[in-house]
Amino acid sequence: MTISVAILGATGYTGGELVRLLSRHEAVRIAYVSSERYAGKPLRHAFPHLTSAPDLICQPLGELTEMEKVEVAFCALPHVASMKEVPKLLAHSIRVIDLSADFRLHDAHTYQEWYGAAHLAPELLPEAVYGLPELHRNTIPTARLVANPGCYPTSVLLALAPLLQGRWIDPNRIVIDSKSGVSGAGRAANQDALFTEVAAGFRAYKVVGHRHTPEMEQELSALAGSDVTVRFVPHLLPQSRGILSTCHLQPYAVRSQSEWYETMQSFYQREPFVRVLEPGQWPATSQVQGSNFCHIGITVDPRTGWLTVLSVIDNLVKGAAGQAVQNMNLLFGLAETSGLEQLPLFP
């Protein structure tokens, strides 16, 4: 089997990760890449380090005639821009994995409230499958449209899913403290992401009202079976990649450290990309850099009784492009780990 794929927005950070992963995937042929900034130029001009990438010419977004033989499109476009293109792709029987936020939220009014724009394709929201394989593996294979999760929500949902689904924690007392590398801000010019602004420093941003909040609450509420409201504060790390989320939780029961570990380990024991670290070990972003793994650590504070769960991912891989490839593998009946094992950061 050879899957013909398109990457829309191929020269952003997420698009570049898709190129890196898919160019070494044995079952994939990259047939089309789009970029407005690099239109008419070879893809290698955008990413000289991707030496294994095919020698493709970047195309501006336009007519779909050049994509007639494409089976699946990875939409790595900005929010709003994505929802303009996805209906066209679906109308041409091209399956879509959308990496923007445009199809993650089930409710169009919620989308407009948090993203400041009216949704242009609300009729597609009910059929979009939220693409977190660890939670929605059974519904992804038959989807036409997969909404790839955000990076912060991926780290948080994997940390909390076993505890909320098992009714182990109070859903009304969840505090999430997350830190991300600068690549999470995207590749466009942004003063706050300049080297001189972030080097040798550390700061919070969007302390109230980060756009990933409703996405987290939507999925956490589904796990809990009731409405969940979280307190979420993101921070900017002086590094290029990686997310570390620290979740503070109040449990319903008094349990030992080993019992909490067993709960997490039992939930994820068959998951190829989630590793629960043994008691006393703590995850670090350096451990997952360039990979599709999520590492999780859990501890209980005997003085306060609160739980702390720590989760790390590479925001560009498990938080974006790697998860998208994982979803593609499910769509086409491939081994879920295909193209994602032992990933080199710079092939």
Contacts in CASP RR format, 6 or more apart in sequence:
PFRMAT RR
TARGET T0000
AUTHOR 0000-0000-0000
METHOD contacts of the structure
MODEL  1
MTISVAILGATGYTGGELVRLLSRHEAVRIAYVSSERYAGKPLRHAFPHL
TSAPDLICQPLGELTEMEKVEVAFCALPHVASMKEVPKLLAHSIRVIDLS
ADFRLHDAHTYQEWYGAAHLAPELLPEAVYGLPELHRNTIPTARLVANPG
CYPTSVLLALAPLLQGRWIDPNRIVIDSKSGVSGAGRAANQDALFTEVAA
GFRAYKVVGHRHTPEMEQELSALAGSDVTVRFVPHLLPQSRGILSTCHLQ
PYAVRSQSEWYETMQSFYQREPFVRVLEPGQWPATSQVQGSNFCHIGITV
DPRTGWLTVLSVIDNLVKGAAGQAVQNMNLLFGLAETSGLEQLPLFP
1 27 0 8 1.000
1 332 0 8 1.000
1 334 0 8 1.000
2 27 0 8 1.000
2 28 0 8 1.000
2 29 0 8 1.000
3 27 0 8 1.000
3 28 0 8 1.000
3 29 0 8 1.000
3 71 0 8 1.000
3 72 0 8 1.000
3 328 0 8 1.000
3 332 0 8 1.000
4 29 0 8 1.000
4 31 0 8 1.000
4 69 0 8 1.000
4 70 0 8 1.000
4 71 0 8 1.000
4 72 0 8 1.000
5 22 0 8 1.000
5 28 0 8 1.000
5 29 0 8 1.000
5 30 0 8 1.000
5 31 0 8 1.000
5 32 0 8 1.000
5 70 0 8 1.000
5 71 0 8 1.000
5 72 0 8 1.000
5 73 0 8 1.000
5 74 0 8 1.000
5 328 0 8 1.000
6 30 0 8 1.000
6 31 0 8 1.000
6 32 0 8 1.000
6 33 0 8 1.000
6 34 0 8 1.000
6 67 0 8 1.000
6 70 0 8 1.000
6 72 0 8 1.000
6 73 0 8 1.000
6 74 0 8 1.000
6 94 0 8 1.000
7 15 0 8 1.000
7 18 0 8 1.000
7 19 0 8 1.000
7 22 0 8 1.000
7 30 0 8 1.000
7 32 0 8 1.000
7 33 0 8 1.000
7 34 0 8 1.000
7 73 0 8 1.000
7 74 0 8 1.000
7 76 0 8 1.000
8 34 0 8 1.000
8 61 0 8 1.000
8 73 0 8 1.000
8 74 0 8 1.000
8 75 0 8 1.000
8 76 0 8 1.000
8 77 0 8 1.000
8 85 0 8 1.000
9 15 0 8 1.000
9 33 0 8 1.000
9 34 0 8 1.000
9 35 0 8 1.000
9 75 0 8 1.000
9 76 0 8 1.000
9 77 0 8 1.000
10 16 0 8 1.000
10 18 0 8 1.000
10 19 0 8 1.000
10 33 0 8 1.000
10 34 0 8 1.000
10 35 0 8 1.000
10 43 0 8 1.000
10 46 0 8 1.000
10 58 0 8 1.000
10 76 0 8 1.000
11 33 0 8 1.000
11 35 0 8 1.000
11 37 0 8 1.000
11 38 0 8 1.000
11 43 0 8 1.000
11 46 0 8 1.000
11 47 0 8 1.000
11 58 0 8 1.000
11 187 0 8 1.000
12 35 0 8 1.000
12 46 0 8 1.000
12 76 0 8 1.000
12 186 0 8 1.000
12 187 0 8 1.000
13 183 0 8 1.000
13 184 0 8 1.000
13 186 0 8 1.000
13 187 0 8 1.000
13 316 0 8 1.000
14 76 0 8 1.000
14 99 0 8 1.000
14 186 0 8 1.000
14 316 0 8 1.000
14 320 0 8 1.000
14 321 0 8 1.000
15 74 0 8 1.000
15 76 0 8 1.000
15 321 0 8 1.000
16 46 0 8 1.000
16 47 0 8 1.000
16 50 0 8 1.000
16 321 0 8 1.000
17 316 0 8 1.000
17 317 0 8 1.000
17 320 0 8 1.000
17 321 0 8 1.000
17 322 0 8 1.000
18 74 0 8 1.000
18 76 0 8 1.000
18 321 0 8 1.000
18 324 0 8 1.000
18 325 0 8 1.000
19 30 0 8 1.000
19 33 0 8 1.000
19 43 0 8 1.000
19 47 0 8 1.000
19 50 0 8 1.000
19 53 0 8 1.000
20 47 0 8 1.000
20 50 0 8 1.000
20 53 0 8 1.000
20 321 0 8 1.000
20 347 0 8 1.000
21 317 0 8 1.000
21 321 0 8 1.000
21 322 0 8 1.000
21 325 0 8 1.000
21 339 0 8 1.000
21 340 0 8 1.000
21 343 0 8 1.000
22 28 0 8 1.000
22 30 0 8 1.000
22 74 0 8 1.000
22 325 0 8 1.000
23 30 0 8 1.000
23 50 0 8 1.000
23 52 0 8 1.000
23 53 0 8 1.000
23 54 0 8 1.000
23 347 0 8 1.000
24 52 0 8 1.000
24 339 0 8 1.000
24 347 0 8 1.000
25 325 0 8 1.000
25 338 0 8 1.000
25 339 0 8 1.000
26 338 0 8 1.000
26 339 0 8 1.000
27 332 0 8 1.000
27 334 0 8 1.000
27 338 0 8 1.000
28 328 0 8 1.000
30 53 0 8 1.000
30 54 0 8 1.000
30 56 0 8 1.000
31 67 0 8 1.000
31 69 0 8 1.000
31 70 0 8 1.000
32 56 0 8 1.000
32 59 0 8 1.000
32 66 0 8 1.000
32 67 0 8 1.000
32 70 0 8 1.000
33 43 0 8 1.000
33 56 0 8 1.000
33 57 0 8 1.000
33 58 0 8 1.000
33 59 0 8 1.000
34 58 0 8 1.000
34 59 0 8 1.000
34 60 0 8 1.000
34 61 0 8 1.000
35 41 0 8 1.000
35 43 0 8 1.000
35 46 0 8 1.000
35 58 0 8 1.000
35 59 0 8 1.000
35 60 0 8 1.000
36 60 0 8 1.000
36 61 0 8 1.000
37 46 0 8 1.000
38 45 0 8 1.000
38 46 0 8 1.000
38 58 0 8 1.000
39 58 0 8 1.000
39 59 0 8 1.000
39 60 0 8 1.000
40 57 0 8 1.000
40 58 0 8 1.000
40 59 0 8 1.000
40 60 0 8 1.000
41 57 0 8 1.000
41 58 0 8 1.000
42 55 0 8 1.000
42 56 0 8 1.000
42 57 0 8 1.000
42 58 0 8 1.000
43 50 0 8 1.000
43 53 0 8 1.000
43 54 0 8 1.000
43 55 0 8 1.000
43 56 0 8 1.000
43 57 0 8 1.000
43 58 0 8 1.000
44 50 0 8 1.000
44 53 0 8 1.000
44 55 0 8 1.000
46 58 0 8 1.000
47 53 0 8 1.000
49 346 0 8 1.000
50 346 0 8 1.000
50 347 0 8 1.000
51 347 0 8 1.000
52 347 0 8 1.000
59 66 0 8 1.000
61 85 0 8 1.000
64 88 0 8 1.000
64 89 0 8 1.000
64 92 0 8 1.000
64 94 0 8 1.000
67 73 0 8 1.000
67 89 0 8 1.000
67 92 0 8 1.000
67 94 0 8 1.000
68 92 0 8 1.000
70 94 0 8 1.000
71 94 0 8 1.000
71 95 0 8 1.000
71 332 0 8 1.000
72 94 0 8 1.000
72 95 0 8 1.000
72 96 0 8 1.000
72 97 0 8 1.000
72 328 0 8 1.000
72 331 0 8 1.000
72 332 0 8 1.000
73 89 0 8 1.000
73 94 0 8 1.000
73 95 0 8 1.000
73 96 0 8 1.000
73 97 0 8 1.000
74 97 0 8 1.000
74 99 0 8 1.000
74 321 0 8 1.000
74 324 0 8 1.000
74 328 0 8 1.000
75 82 0 8 1.000
75 85 0 8 1.000
75 86 0 8 1.000
75 89 0 8 1.000
75 96 0 8 1.000
75 97 0 8 1.000
75 98 0 8 1.000
75 99 0 8 1.000
75 100 0 8 1.000
76 99 0 8 1.000
76 100 0 8 1.000
76 321 0 8 1.000
77 85 0 8 1.000
77 100 0 8 1.000
78 100 0 8 1.000
79 100 0 8 1.000
79 101 0 8 1.000
79 102 0 8 1.000
79 115 0 8 1.000
79 117 0 8 1.000
80 102 0 8 1.000
80 115 0 8 1.000
80 117 0 8 1.000
80 120 0 8 1.000
81 100 0 8 1.000
82 98 0 8 1.000
82 99 0 8 1.000
82 100 0 8 1.000
82 102 0 8 1.000
82 103 0 8 1.000
83 100 0 8 1.000
83 102 0 8 1.000
83 103 0 8 1.000
83 119 0 8 1.000
83 120 0 8 1.000
83 121 0 8 1.000
84 120 0 8 1.000
86 96 0 8 1.000
86 98 0 8 1.000
86 102 0 8 1.000
86 103 0 8 1.000
86 121 0 8 1.000
86 124 0 8 1.000
86 145 0 8 1.000
87 121 0 8 1.000
87 124 0 8 1.000
89 96 0 8 1.000
90 96 0 8 1.000
90 124 0 8 1.000
90 144 0 8 1.000
90 145 0 8 1.000
95 143 0 8 1.000
95 144 0 8 1.000
95 145 0 8 1.000
95 146 0 8 1.000
95 331 0 8 1.000
96 144 0 8 1.000
96 145 0 8 1.000
96 146 0 8 1.000
97 146 0 8 1.000
97 148 0 8 1.000
97 324 0 8 1.000
97 327 0 8 1.000
97 328 0 8 1.000
97 331 0 8 1.000
98 128 0 8 1.000
98 145 0 8 1.000
98 146 0 8 1.000
98 147 0 8 1.000
98 148 0 8 1.000
99 148 0 8 1.000
99 320 0 8 1.000
99 321 0 8 1.000
99 324 0 8 1.000
101 111 0 8 1.000
101 115 0 8 1.000
101 150 0 8 1.000
101 211 0 8 1.000
101 215 0 8 1.000
102 111 0 8 1.000
102 119 0 8 1.000
102 121 0 8 1.000
102 147 0 8 1.000
103 121 0 8 1.000
103 124 0 8 1.000
103 125 0 8 1.000
103 128 0 8 1.000
103 145 0 8 1.000
103 147 0 8 1.000
104 128 0 8 1.000
104 130 0 8 1.000
104 147 0 8 1.000
104 149 0 8 1.000
104 150 0 8 1.000
104 215 0 8 1.000
104 218 0 8 1.000
105 111 0 8 1.000
105 114 0 8 1.000
105 125 0 8 1.000
105 214 0 8 1.000
105 215 0 8 1.000
105 218 0 8 1.000
106 125 0 8 1.000
106 126 0 8 1.000
106 218 0 8 1.000
107 125 0 8 1.000
108 118 0 8 1.000
108 119 0 8 1.000
108 122 0 8 1.000
108 125 0 8 1.000
110 214 0 8 1.000
110 218 0 8 1.000
111 117 0 8 1.000
111 119 0 8 1.000
112 118 0 8 1.000
112 119 0 8 1.000
113 214 0 8 1.000
114 209 0 8 1.000
114 211 0 8 1.000
114 213 0 8 1.000
114 214 0 8 1.000
115 211 0 8 1.000
119 125 0 8 1.000
124 145 0 8 1.000
127 143 0 8 1.000
127 144 0 8 1.000
127 145 0 8 1.000
128 143 0 8 1.000
128 145 0 8 1.000
128 146 0 8 1.000
128 147 0 8 1.000
129 136 0 8 1.000
129 139 0 8 1.000
129 140 0 8 1.000
129 143 0 8 1.000
129 145 0 8 1.000
129 146 0 8 1.000
129 147 0 8 1.000
130 136 0 8 1.000
130 147 0 8 1.000
130 149 0 8 1.000
130 219 0 8 1.000
131 140 0 8 1.000
131 146 0 8 1.000
131 147 0 8 1.000
131 148 0 8 1.000
131 149 0 8 1.000
131 323 0 8 1.000
131 327 0 8 1.000
132 149 0 8 1.000
132 154 0 8 1.000
132 157 0 8 1.000
132 158 0 8 1.000
132 219 0 8 1.000
132 323 0 8 1.000
133 140 0 8 1.000
133 323 0 8 1.000
133 326 0 8 1.000
133 327 0 8 1.000
133 330 0 8 1.000
133 336 0 8 1.000
134 158 0 8 1.000
134 161 0 8 1.000
134 268 0 8 1.000
134 271 0 8 1.000
134 273 0 8 1.000
134 274 0 8 1.000
135 157 0 8 1.000
135 161 0 8 1.000
135 219 0 8 1.000
135 223 0 8 1.000
137 330 0 8 1.000
140 146 0 8 1.000
140 327 0 8 1.000
140 330 0 8 1.000
140 331 0 8 1.000
141 330 0 8 1.000
141 331 0 8 1.000
141 333 0 8 1.000
143 331 0 8 1.000
146 324 0 8 1.000
146 327 0 8 1.000
146 331 0 8 1.000
148 320 0 8 1.000
148 323 0 8 1.000
148 324 0 8 1.000
148 327 0 8 1.000
149 157 0 8 1.000
149 215 0 8 1.000
149 219 0 8 1.000
149 319 0 8 1.000
149 323 0 8 1.000
150 212 0 8 1.000
150 215 0 8 1.000
150 319 0 8 1.000
150 320 0 8 1.000
151 180 0 8 1.000
151 184 0 8 1.000
151 212 0 8 1.000
151 243 0 8 1.000
151 313 0 8 1.000
151 315 0 8 1.000
151 316 0 8 1.000
151 319 0 8 1.000
151 320 0 8 1.000
152 178 0 8 1.000
152 180 0 8 1.000
152 210 0 8 1.000
152 212 0 8 1.000
152 216 0 8 1.000
152 232 0 8 1.000
152 234 0 8 1.000
152 243 0 8 1.000
152 245 0 8 1.000
153 212 0 8 1.000
153 215 0 8 1.000
153 216 0 8 1.000
153 219 0 8 1.000
154 294 0 8 1.000
154 313 0 8 1.000
154 318 0 8 1.000
154 319 0 8 1.000
154 323 0 8 1.000
155 178 0 8 1.000
155 243 0 8 1.000
155 244 0 8 1.000
155 245 0 8 1.000
155 294 0 8 1.000
155 311 0 8 1.000
155 312 0 8 1.000
155 313 0 8 1.000
155 319 0 8 1.000
156 176 0 8 1.000
156 178 0 8 1.000
156 216 0 8 1.000
156 220 0 8 1.000
156 230 0 8 1.000
156 232 0 8 1.000
156 245 0 8 1.000
156 247 0 8 1.000
156 311 0 8 1.000
157 216 0 8 1.000
157 219 0 8 1.000
157 220 0 8 1.000
157 223 0 8 1.000
158 274 0 8 1.000
158 294 0 8 1.000
158 296 0 8 1.000
158 311 0 8 1.000
158 313 0 8 1.000
159 245 0 8 1.000
159 247 0 8 1.000
159 296 0 8 1.000
159 309 0 8 1.000
159 310 0 8 1.000
159 311 0 8 1.000
160 169 0 8 1.000
160 174 0 8 1.000
160 220 0 8 1.000
160 223 0 8 1.000
160 247 0 8 1.000
160 249 0 8 1.000
160 309 0 8 1.000
161 223 0 8 1.000
161 267 0 8 1.000
162 168 0 8 1.000
162 263 0 8 1.000
162 264 0 8 1.000
162 266 0 8 1.000
162 267 0 8 1.000
162 268 0 8 1.000
163 169 0 8 1.000
163 249 0 8 1.000
163 251 0 8 1.000
163 263 0 8 1.000
163 264 0 8 1.000
163 307 0 8 1.000
163 309 0 8 1.000
164 171 0 8 1.000
164 220 0 8 1.000
164 223 0 8 1.000
164 224 0 8 1.000
164 228 0 8 1.000
165 223 0 8 1.000
165 224 0 8 1.000
165 267 0 8 1.000
166 263 0 8 1.000
167 224 0 8 1.000
167 252 0 8 1.000
168 251 0 8 1.000
168 252 0 8 1.000
168 253 0 8 1.000
168 263 0 8 1.000
169 249 0 8 1.000
169 250 0 8 1.000
169 251 0 8 1.000
169 252 0 8 1.000
169 307 0 8 1.000
170 249 0 8 1.000
170 250 0 8 1.000
170 251 0 8 1.000
170 252 0 8 1.000
171 220 0 8 1.000
171 221 0 8 1.000
171 224 0 8 1.000
171 226 0 8 1.000
171 227 0 8 1.000
171 228 0 8 1.000
172 228 0 8 1.000
172 229 0 8 1.000
173 249 0 8 1.000
173 250 0 8 1.000
174 220 0 8 1.000
174 228 0 8 1.000
174 229 0 8 1.000
174 230 0 8 1.000
174 231 0 8 1.000
174 247 0 8 1.000
174 248 0 8 1.000
174 249 0 8 1.000
175 230 0 8 1.000
175 231 0 8 1.000
175 247 0 8 1.000
175 248 0 8 1.000
175 249 0 8 1.000
176 216 0 8 1.000
176 230 0 8 1.000
176 231 0 8 1.000
176 232 0 8 1.000
176 233 0 8 1.000
176 245 0 8 1.000
176 246 0 8 1.000
176 247 0 8 1.000
176 248 0 8 1.000
177 233 0 8 1.000
177 235 0 8 1.000
177 245 0 8 1.000
177 246 0 8 1.000
177 247 0 8 1.000
177 248 0 8 1.000
178 232 0 8 1.000
178 233 0 8 1.000
178 234 0 8 1.000
178 235 0 8 1.000
178 243 0 8 1.000
178 244 0 8 1.000
178 245 0 8 1.000
178 246 0 8 1.000
179 234 0 8 1.000
179 235 0 8 1.000
179 236 0 8 1.000
179 237 0 8 1.000
179 243 0 8 1.000
179 244 0 8 1.000
179 245 0 8 1.000
180 234 0 8 1.000
180 235 0 8 1.000
180 236 0 8 1.000
180 237 0 8 1.000
180 242 0 8 1.000
180 243 0 8 1.000
180 315 0 8 1.000
181 236 0 8 1.000
181 237 0 8 1.000
181 239 0 8 1.000
181 240 0 8 1.000
181 241 0 8 1.000
181 242 0 8 1.000
181 243 0 8 1.000
181 315 0 8 1.000
182 193 0 8 1.000
182 198 0 8 1.000
182 236 0 8 1.000
182 237 0 8 1.000
182 238 0 8 1.000
182 239 0 8 1.000
182 240 0 8 1.000
183 240 0 8 1.000
183 241 0 8 1.000
183 242 0 8 1.000
183 315 0 8 1.000
183 316 0 8 1.000
184 315 0 8 1.000
184 316 0 8 1.000
185 192 0 8 1.000
185 193 0 8 1.000
185 236 0 8 1.000
186 193 0 8 1.000
191 197 0 8 1.000
192 198 0 8 1.000
192 205 0 8 1.000
192 236 0 8 1.000
198 236 0 8 1.000
198 237 0 8 1.000
198 238 0 8 1.000
199 238 0 8 1.000
200 238 0 8 1.000
201 238 0 8 1.000
202 235 0 8 1.000
202 236 0 8 1.000
202 237 0 8 1.000
202 238 0 8 1.000
203 235 0 8 1.000
203 236 0 8 1.000
204 233 0 8 1.000
204 234 0 8 1.000
204 235 0 8 1.000
204 236 0 8 1.000
205 234 0 8 1.000
205 235 0 8 1.000
205 236 0 8 1.000
206 234 0 8 1.000
207 233 0 8 1.000
210 232 0 8 1.000
210 233 0 8 1.000
210 234 0 8 1.000
212 232 0 8 1.000
212 234 0 8 1.000
213 230 0 8 1.000
213 232 0 8 1.000
216 230 0 8 1.000
216 232 0 8 1.000
217 227 0 8 1.000
217 228 0 8 1.000
217 229 0 8 1.000
217 230 0 8 1.000
220 228 0 8 1.000
220 230 0 8 1.000
221 227 0 8 1.000
221 228 0 8 1.000
237 244 0 8 1.000
237 285 0 8 1.000
239 285 0 8 1.000
241 285 0 8 1.000
241 289 0 8 1.000
241 290 0 8 1.000
241 314 0 8 1.000
241 315 0 8 1.000
241 316 0 8 1.000
242 285 0 8 1.000
242 288 0 8 1.000
242 289 0 8 1.000
242 312 0 8 1.000
242 313 0 8 1.000
242 314 0 8 1.000
242 315 0 8 1.000
242 316 0 8 1.000
243 285 0 8 1.000
243 311 0 8 1.000
243 312 0 8 1.000
243 313 0 8 1.000
243 314 0 8 1.000
243 315 0 8 1.000
243 319 0 8 1.000
244 283 0 8 1.000
244 284 0 8 1.000
244 285 0 8 1.000
244 310 0 8 1.000
244 311 0 8 1.000
244 312 0 8 1.000
245 310 0 8 1.000
245 311 0 8 1.000
245 312 0 8 1.000
246 308 0 8 1.000
246 309 0 8 1.000
246 310 0 8 1.000
247 308 0 8 1.000
247 309 0 8 1.000
247 310 0 8 1.000
247 311 0 8 1.000
248 306 0 8 1.000
248 307 0 8 1.000
248 308 0 8 1.000
249 306 0 8 1.000
249 307 0 8 1.000
249 308 0 8 1.000
249 309 0 8 1.000
250 305 0 8 1.000
250 306 0 8 1.000
250 307 0 8 1.000
251 300 0 8 1.000
251 305 0 8 1.000
251 306 0 8 1.000
251 307 0 8 1.000
254 305 0 8 1.000
255 300 0 8 1.000
256 300 0 8 1.000
257 279 0 8 1.000
257 299 0 8 1.000
257 300 0 8 1.000
258 279 0 8 1.000
260 298 0 8 1.000
260 299 0 8 1.000
260 300 0 8 1.000
260 307 0 8 1.000
261 276 0 8 1.000
261 278 0 8 1.000
261 279 0 8 1.000
261 298 0 8 1.000
264 276 0 8 1.000
264 296 0 8 1.000
264 297 0 8 1.000
264 298 0 8 1.000
264 309 0 8 1.000
265 276 0 8 1.000
268 274 0 8 1.000
268 275 0 8 1.000
268 276 0 8 1.000
268 296 0 8 1.000
272 336 0 8 1.000
272 337 0 8 1.000
273 292 0 8 1.000
273 293 0 8 1.000
273 294 0 8 1.000
273 318 0 8 1.000
273 326 0 8 1.000
273 337 0 8 1.000
273 340 0 8 1.000
274 293 0 8 1.000
274 294 0 8 1.000
274 296 0 8 1.000
275 293 0 8 1.000
275 294 0 8 1.000
275 295 0 8 1.000
275 296 0 8 1.000
276 296 0 8 1.000
276 297 0 8 1.000
276 298 0 8 1.000
277 283 0 8 1.000
277 295 0 8 1.000
277 296 0 8 1.000
277 297 0 8 1.000
279 298 0 8 1.000
279 299 0 8 1.000
280 299 0 8 1.000
281 297 0 8 1.000
282 297 0 8 1.000
282 310 0 8 1.000
283 295 0 8 1.000
283 296 0 8 1.000
283 297 0 8 1.000
283 310 0 8 1.000
283 311 0 8 1.000
283 312 0 8 1.000
284 295 0 8 1.000
284 312 0 8 1.000
285 312 0 8 1.000
285 314 0 8 1.000
287 293 0 8 1.000
287 295 0 8 1.000
287 312 0 8 1.000
288 294 0 8 1.000
288 295 0 8 1.000
288 312 0 8 1.000
288 313 0 8 1.000
288 314 0 8 1.000
288 317 0 8 1.000
288 318 0 8 1.000
289 314 0 8 1.000
289 345 0 8 1.000
290 314 0 8 1.000
290 316 0 8 1.000
290 317 0 8 1.000
290 343 0 8 1.000
290 345 0 8 1.000
291 314 0 8 1.000
291 317 0 8 1.000
291 318 0 8 1.000
291 340 0 8 1.000
291 343 0 8 1.000
292 314 0 8 1.000
292 317 0 8 1.000
292 318 0 8 1.000
292 322 0 8 1.000
292 323 0 8 1.000
292 325 0 8 1.000
292 326 0 8 1.000
292 340 0 8 1.000
292 343 0 8 1.000
293 313 0 8 1.000
293 314 0 8 1.000
293 318 0 8 1.000
294 311 0 8 1.000
294 312 0 8 1.000
294 313 0 8 1.000
294 318 0 8 1.000
295 311 0 8 1.000
295 312 0 8 1.000
296 309 0 8 1.000
296 310 0 8 1.000
296 311 0 8 1.000
297 309 0 8 1.000
297 310 0 8 1.000
297 311 0 8 1.000
298 307 0 8 1.000
298 308 0 8 1.000
298 309 0 8 1.000
298 310 0 8 1.000
299 307 0 8 1.000
299 308 0 8 1.000
300 306 0 8 1.000
300 307 0 8 1.000
300 308 0 8 1.000
301 307 0 8 1.000
301 308 0 8 1.000
313 319 0 8 1.000
317 323 0 8 1.000
317 343 0 8 1.000
322 340 0 8 1.000
325 338 0 8 1.000
325 339 0 8 1.000
325 340 0 8 1.000
326 336 0 8 1.000
326 340 0 8 1.000
328 334 0 8 1.000
329 335 0 8 1.000
329 336 0 8 1.000
329 337 0 8 1.000
329 338 0 8 1.000
329 339 0 8 1.000
329 340 0 8 1.000
330 336 0 8 1.000
END
